[in-house]
Amino acid sequence: MSPLPEPHLSPVPGTPDAPDEGVVELPSMAPRLRALRRRSGLTLEAAAARVGLSPAHLSRLETGRRTPSLPMLLALARTYGTTVSDLLGEVPAELDPIVRADRMEPQEAGGWTYWRAGGSGRAMQALRLHVPPGGGSQNELVRVHPGEEWLYVTRGRLRLTLGDATHLLDPGDAAHFDSLTPHRIAAASRGGVDLLFLHTLLQSGAAELCLGATPPTQRGIR
C-alpha cells in the first residue's frame, strides 16, 4: 500500500500550521490508537508500514499531535482487526435482558399463536407458542433448516415427528434436536398445546422461520 498523502492529516488546533476550520478534536483517540496497536502485537514501524504511513506520522497520531482522517481511520481499523466505532471508543447500546409480559404481543401465523419471549439481536430466538388442535396447514409442514431447536411443553400434549420417529410429549417434557433433522410439530390434545421454544436460526423473522406456511413443493426446507 502506498503512503497516504499528507493532506489527509489534519494538524491539531493550536499548532502553527493548523487550519481554522474542518478539524475534529478526538481527545481519547491517541491513547486508544496506541493501546490497539500494542494489543495487536505490532511495533510502530510495522503498523505504519501496513497502514501506509511513516512511523513519524503514526507516532504523531498516537501522541495526539495529528488527527486522522476518515480514510486513515478505516485503514487503521483494518490493520488492528477492529471497527472505526471501536477506534472512536463508541460503546454500543446495551441489550435489555428483560422482556416484560405486557410487551409480549400475541401474533398469529398459519393458525398458530406465538409470543416473542426474547430480545432481538441475540444468537437464538425464544418464543412462547400455542398450537391449536388441528393446527391448519402448519400441522403438515415438515421443516428442515440449519441450527438447533429446543422446546418444552407447558400445557397439553405435543406430537413431535423427528425423521421417521414420532414422539408424544406431555407437560414437563422437553426435546432438543438438530434442526437439519426433518421435523414436524402438532397438537395431540383437544385444547391444543402450549410450549416454550428456542432456536438458533436468525436469518429471518419468527413467523417465516418457525411458524409460516411454506409451499408444499419445498417441504418446509428454508
C-alpha positions as a printed Julia matrix, in Angstrom:
222×3 Matrix{Float64}:
   0.0     0.0    0.0
   1.4     3.41  -0.91
   1.58    6.05   1.84
  -1.46    8.26   2.23
  -0.74   11.84   1.1
  -0.03   14.47   3.69
  -3.29   16.44   3.04
  -5.22   13.57   4.69
  -3.67   14.53   8.03
  -5.18   17.5    9.83
  -2.92   19.22  12.35
  -4.28   19.53  15.85
  -5.69   23.01  16.61
  -3.21   25.3   18.24
  -0.21   24.34  16.12
   1.17   26.96  13.73
   0.02   25.16  10.57
  -3.42   24.22  11.89
  -6.38   25.35   9.74
  -9.14   27.34  11.35
 -11.97   25.09  10.15
 -12.7    21.44   9.49
 -10.7    19.92  12.33
 -12.43   17.42  14.61
 -10.96   17.01  18.07
 -10.76   13.41  19.31
  -9.21   13.64  22.78
  -9.45    9.89  23.51
  -8.21    8.77  20.1
  -4.45    8.98  20.69
  -4.09    6.63  23.68
  -6.63    4.25  22.15
  -4.64    4.01  18.92
  -1.53    3.19  20.87
  -3.33    0.6   23.0
  -4.89   -1.13  19.98
  -1.53   -1.28  18.19
   0.14   -2.85  21.2
  -2.76   -5.27  21.66
  -2.23   -6.33  18.05
   1.41   -7.07  18.81
   2.7    -4.57  16.22
   5.64   -2.24  16.56
   5.24    1.36  15.49
   7.24    0.65  12.33
   5.27   -2.5   11.42
   1.88   -0.85  11.96
   2.91    2.24   9.99
   4.03    0.08   7.06
   0.69   -1.75   6.99
  -1.34    1.45   7.11
   0.84    3.22   4.55
   2.23    5.91   6.84
   5.67    6.78   8.04
   6.42    5.82  11.65
   6.71    9.53  12.44
   3.16   10.19  11.19
   1.73    7.28  13.18
   3.64    8.43  16.24
   2.06   11.88  15.92
  -1.4    10.24  15.76
  -0.66    8.21  18.88
   0.54   11.26  20.8
  -2.35   13.48  19.78
  -0.34   15.85  17.61
  -2.29   14.9   14.49
  -5.93   13.95  13.89
  -6.64   11.05  11.49
  -8.95   11.46   8.53
 -11.76    9.0    7.84
  -9.75    7.07   5.19
  -6.94    6.75   7.69
  -9.35    5.54  10.39
 -10.59    2.85   8.02
  -7.03    1.73   7.29
  -6.16    1.65  11.0
  -9.31   -0.32  11.83
  -8.46   -2.94   9.19
  -4.89   -3.17  10.45
  -5.93   -3.67  14.07
  -8.81   -6.01  13.23
 -11.5    -3.77  14.66
 -14.06   -1.16  13.58
 -14.0     2.62  13.27
 -16.57    2.76  16.09
 -14.15    0.87  18.31
 -11.33    3.25  17.37
 -13.55    6.15  18.35
 -14.36    4.49  21.66
 -18.07    4.34  20.93
 -19.95    1.97  23.24
 -22.82    0.04  21.63
 -26.21    0.25  23.29
 -26.64   -2.49  25.86
 -29.3    -5.06  25.0
 -32.07   -5.15  27.59
 -32.03   -8.63  29.19
 -35.61   -8.34  30.47
 -38.75   -8.98  28.39
 -41.85   -7.95  30.34
 -45.08   -9.92  29.97
 -47.06   -6.86  28.85
 -44.66   -6.39  25.92
 -45.17   -9.91  24.57
 -47.81   -9.14  21.97
 -49.52  -12.26  20.54
 -49.13  -12.8   16.81
 -50.68  -15.39  14.55
 -49.18  -17.32  11.66
 -50.97  -20.16   9.92
 -53.38  -20.64  12.81
 -50.68  -20.79  15.47
 -50.23  -18.06  18.1
 -46.82  -17.07  19.36
 -45.27  -14.52  21.69
 -41.7   -13.3   21.37
 -40.13  -14.13  24.73
 -36.61  -12.95  23.93
 -34.85   -9.85  22.7
 -33.67   -9.1   19.18
 -30.03   -9.24  18.1
 -29.27  -12.41  20.04
 -27.75  -15.7   18.92
 -31.03  -17.52  19.47
 -34.73  -16.73  19.39
 -37.13  -17.5   22.23
 -40.89  -17.93  21.76
 -43.98  -18.94  23.62
 -46.16  -20.9   21.27
 -49.73  -22.19  21.17
 -50.57  -24.87  18.62
 -54.34  -25.36  18.31
 -55.95  -28.74  17.7
 -55.85  -29.49  14.0
 -53.26  -26.77  13.52
 -54.29  -25.99   9.94
 -51.64  -26.16   7.25
 -48.88  -25.92   9.85
 -49.5   -29.47  11.04
 -48.41  -30.91   7.69
 -45.37  -28.67   7.3
 -42.07  -30.54   7.54
 -39.21  -28.25   8.5
 -35.53  -28.66   7.66
 -33.02  -25.85   8.31
 -29.59  -25.25   9.89
 -29.35  -24.8   13.64
 -30.7   -26.38  16.8
 -34.12  -26.33  18.41
 -35.29  -26.84  21.96
 -38.87  -27.0   23.16
 -40.62  -27.55  26.48
 -44.3   -28.47  26.84
 -46.17  -26.38  29.43
 -49.77  -27.48  28.75
 -51.46  -30.16  26.66
 -49.84  -32.9   24.63
 -47.44  -32.41  21.72
 -46.84  -34.73  18.79
 -43.24  -34.29  17.63
 -42.01  -36.05  14.5
 -38.25  -36.3   14.04
 -37.29  -38.05  10.84
 -39.22  -41.35  10.84
 -39.89  -41.34  14.59
 -42.95  -39.82  16.3
 -42.92  -38.83  19.97
 -45.73  -37.76  22.31
 -44.66  -35.16  24.87
 -46.64  -34.26  28.0
 -46.3   -31.18  30.24
 -42.78  -31.05  31.64
 -41.31  -33.0   28.73
 -38.67  -31.34  26.53
 -36.85  -32.04  23.27
 -33.52  -30.76  21.95
 -32.53  -31.67  18.4
 -30.54  -30.72  15.32
 -32.98  -28.89  13.07
 -31.42  -30.38   9.94
 -33.42  -33.44  11.01
 -36.79  -33.19   9.21
 -39.26  -32.28  11.95
 -42.93  -31.52  12.44
 -44.92  -30.49  15.49
 -48.66  -30.76  16.11
 -51.14  -30.71  18.99
 -52.22  -34.13  20.21
 -54.8   -32.9   22.74
 -58.25  -31.34  22.34
 -57.31  -27.96  23.76
 -54.14  -27.68  21.73
 -50.67  -27.48  23.22
 -48.58  -24.68  24.74
 -44.81  -24.76  24.69
 -41.65  -22.76  25.11
 -39.49  -22.79  22.02
 -35.87  -21.82  21.32
 -33.99  -21.94  18.05
 -30.63  -20.69  16.8
 -31.61  -19.5   13.34
 -31.68  -15.71  12.99
 -31.68  -15.03   9.26
 -35.42  -14.28   9.13
 -38.33  -13.38  11.36
 -40.03  -15.86  13.65
 -43.14  -16.16  11.53
 -41.15  -17.11   8.46
 -38.67  -19.4   10.16
 -40.74  -21.27  12.68
 -44.36  -20.66  12.01
 -45.09  -19.52   8.48
 -46.51  -21.71   5.75
 -44.14  -22.93   3.04
 -45.21  -24.17  -0.39
 -45.65  -27.98  -0.3
 -43.06  -28.45  -3.03
 -40.4   -27.07  -0.69
 -41.45  -29.38   2.18
 -40.52  -26.73   4.73
 -36.86  -26.52   3.71
 -35.63  -22.97   4.41
